[in-house]
Amino acid sequence: MTTSSPKMSKQNIYDSKEFFDGYAKMDRSVKGAAGICEWDSTIKMLDEALQSKHQPTLESVVDLGCGYGWFSGYLARERHVKSIKAYDLSVKMLDRAKQLNQHEESIEYAQADLETIKLPPLAFDLAFSSLTLHYIVNLSTLLDTVYASVKPGGHFIVIIEHPIYSAPTIRNWINNNTQTPTDPNQQQEEEKETLGYKQGEERLVWPLYNYQMEGDRIENWIVKGVVKQHRTISSYINHFINVGFNIRKVEEFTPSPDQIKQVPSLAIEAHRPMFLMISLQKPIN
């Protein structure tokens, strides 16, 4: 099912043909769950949430920034959730999600700007958002909306780029003998020349700087000029607390030894968390 939304004014990089074509080649786009390194941790966090005290029976879910719809499709097929509302800013993403989950009638898709989205109150047993909140400028507004839409006892599971990952503008490993990273405003070609590396060289370190300086991060990822939002860990945590959620679990994702064995290129991720995963629960009173 599909519903329409008003025209969007926010950055919608995923509807760029060049970006979408590049994103479509990523493992998580091609392989689904098998190509999503944090998938097992996500499902474990879901199971822990569902087993917690006061969590309502899982019948209604909202997926905020659904992308290809892997999680929504999983809930429909494997968990038999009766009603799933899946929102995304990108029409291309929604079209792909509908194609992949064309037989799942319990999923309703809609285009939406999450900074202005309106959700029905007390409508959902679970809210979910993966790799989306770091695009949101007005985070408090969205969190107020999500909190109001979740039933008492319900959970909100969030996966975001880890602030250690999102802080630097130059997101590349550097040799530990390299000097301080170059000016973030330099051209990407200069960045590559200064910070390029070959995996397997002597110790590599992640260039953590500007961590306390929250706000825009302009990243060259697939295409040039992708705008994301950097926040500190404490800022995220306090946003969730201030809106009313109880924090049930925080995980700084790292690949398991089995994952590294299967995909050796993941080994370097053990030195720097790429994703921050948080399970939140709405109090019952």
Secondary structure as UniProt FT lines:
FT   STRAND          2..3
FT   HELIX           13..15
FT   HELIX           17..23
FT   TURN            24..25
FT   HELIX           27..30
FT   HELIX           32..35
FT   TURN            37..38
FT   HELIX           39..50
FT   TURN            53..54
FT   STRAND          60..64
FT   TURN            67..68
FT   HELIX           70..78
FT   STRAND          83..88
FT   HELIX           91..100
FT   TURN            101..103
FT   TURN            105..106
FT   STRAND          107..111
FT   TURN            114..116
FT   TURN            121..122
FT   STRAND          124..130
FT   HELIX           133..135
FT   HELIX           139..149
FT   STRAND          150..161
FT   HELIX           163..166
FT   STRAND          174..175
FT   TURN            176..177
FT   TURN            184..185
FT   HELIX           188..195
FT   TURN            199..200
FT   STRAND          204..205
FT   TURN            211..212
FT   STRAND          215..219
FT   STRAND          226..230
FT   HELIX           233..243
FT   STRAND          246..252
FT   HELIX           257..262
FT   HELIX           264..271
FT   STRAND          275..281
//
